[in-house]
Amino acid sequence: MVIKAPERITYTDGHSFCPGCGHGIAIRLIGEALQELALEEQVIISLDVACGGMPIDVWRYDTIEAAHGRPVATAVGVKMARPSQPVIAYLGDGAAYSIGIAETLHSARRNDNITVIVLNNCVFGMTGGQMSPTSLQGQVTSSSIHGKSMKEGGATMDVVRMLKDMDISYLARAALCDAGNIKKARKYISKALEKQMNGEGYSFIELLSPCPTNWNMDPGVAAAYIKETILPVFPTGEFIG
């Protein structure tokens, strides 16, 4: 069996992702969903900077690289200008839940008709693996070398829980750690885009991703870490829609 990559995603000129990073998987799943729904020509994607901005080098979709933490705000503006076109905001947990938390939540509160996809690896990836709002209690990062504590780092933020009671069209979380979970992530992305194209409002997907470089793990151990340590804190599934 030959598994063909989406036509608009190419690694001909190389890429910048670390070995085992979940971004490569995520952008392929987005490409597959767009191709399946015949939206490649219409879609406009708003990207963050840093790791969340790297897809611009490997896919051929109309793309805007927003300021750090502002892809959701940028996506909302694009949707206002082009209401008939599918619009995606793609960013990491540091951007979406720290500097960009206001945009993430208020767009949901308004039920803006966009799709937000957040790659959550529980750290700030590009800038050295510092503790992020989603870092787990006890997690060792470059800025919590003795493990994150409630006193110094606060509670672990679960934005999916925060969105569960909001009037939005779709809410789901998947994990990029094995074939079965990746297949679910693919289904969720298609579903979110369909909701947007039907005019139903805000759709939000969180993708739990390995970050072997900043976790100081090889890719296989990082995938196991998601299943054994992260999933008990961040359960997956469809929560709205």
Summary of the structure (lengths in Angstrom):
residues: 241
radius of gyration: 16.6
end to end distance: 33.4
largest distance: 52.6
contacts: 846
relative contact order: 0.15
helix: 39%
strand: 18%
